[in-house]
Amino acid sequence: MKFRLQKLFRKQDPHRQQRVYIKIRDGQFNIVGLGAWYSYWRDPYHLLLTIPWTGFLLLIAVAYLAINAIFALAYLAGGDCIENARPGSFSDVFFFSVQTLASIGYGAMYPKTTYAHIIVTIEAIAGLMGIAVMTGLAFARFSRPTARVVFSRVAVITPHDGEPTFMFRTANQRRNQIIEAQMRAYLMRDEMTAEGHKIRRIYDLKLRRNQSPSFALSWSAMHTIDEFSPLYGMTPEFLVKTHTSIVISLSGIDETVAQVVHARHTYSASQILWNYEFANIMHDTEDGHRYIDYRAFHDVFALDE
């Protein structure tokens, strides 16, 4: 009975025996093959949305040539069924298929038998459907909203208002605004349960401000390390030992396209600098105005011990 249940379970879940490999590098977990466009052959729609533009155009070209070649063979199977086409000429019926599929119709070649008219009808329907699908896919690729948000290369733990504070910076690279921007921070590290099982536990990091009505220039996110913080009492060595990483997620509405955009960044333990501070990027001009110098966006300096 137990053997039959195991066999039934394996039939219901064919992916159960597959292995997923995870590489741990500098505290960051990377799933081998995750995000690779060539791993989505079983999901062709997702493949066509994620494949690079060069691969997308190449697949369209190959599919277009293959469809015309198939219909060209169908015309050849009908014998001399295309007027002004050389009998048995694959190139003539191939280019006739190209004209039919694209609804060009130069008039130099045209069907002269019932068989040819039937194939033309089928190809015309296939051409209409193919153009609609390819147009939709191209529009979906062009219309996908993206966020051009840059995060500071490192995060720092520095005193702020008399309290140790985890801090990082982010900026909007576009010259527009992200409306109702929201930011979330999560700490992830390896821990052992009371039963001795190793798990990857996730903690929320409470930011002093996790919302902004208009994210246009820069944003310095801060998390106070108090007795309620997952970072309380931690050391750099402990963060490395437990493969600690901090994941940042930012979302909001792009005012230009009125669609939700997302950005994500991960700080590993080695990218969190202790007793460092970010260089100031806000400056005043002589006439009382302010400006931001993004050249120092990633710069940090050590605090005096």
Salt bridges, closest charged atoms under 4 A:
ASP80 OD2 - LYS112 NZ 3.16
GLU83 OE1 - LYS112 NZ 3.78
ASP92 OD2 - ARG86 NE 2.96
ASP161 OD2 - HIS160 NE2 3.67
ASP161 OD2 - ARG208 NH1 3.39
GLU163 OE1 - ARG208 NH2 3.77
ASP190 OD1 - ARG200 NH1 3.06
ASP190 OD2 - HIS243 ND1 2.88
GLU191 OE2 - ARG189 NE 2.95
GLU191 OE1 - ARG201 NE 2.59
ASP254 OD2 - ARG174 NH1 3.78
ASP284 OD1 - ARG290 NE 3.31
ASP287 OD2 - HIS289 NE2 3.83
ASP293 OD1 - ARG295 NE 2.94
